[in-house]
Amino acid sequence: MTVYDRPLTAVEILELYFIENRARLLDVAAFLDRIDRYAGAAEAKQDFRYQALGKVLEILCQGGENRTAAIQLALSDPTSEPLASAVGLKAFGAWPGEGA
């Protein structure tokens, strides 16, 4: 039986996907470093998207089995009322909060 004929173990998943996910974390770190180095860093850190990233990084570090769902919820609009019109709006990838 090969590794592909059965469910993978946690160790096998770690061995297969570690490098790819290490690279993703380095991309996030490089993105945050760029913000820190450029003019307007203080303003950028007040932006709801920057703050949302900080929040989801905390969720990521807390551990547990439901990090994916918790991160998706943290970035999503929790309201249930549809907008009258989405003309001219664009997706931000994070919810700016009430009144934005």
Secondary structure, DSSP 4 states (H G I P E B T S, - for coil): --GGGSPPPHHHHHHHHHHHHHHHHHHHHHHHHHHHHSTTHHHHHHSHHHHHHHHHHHHHHH--S-HHHHHHHHHS----SPPS--TT----SS---TT-
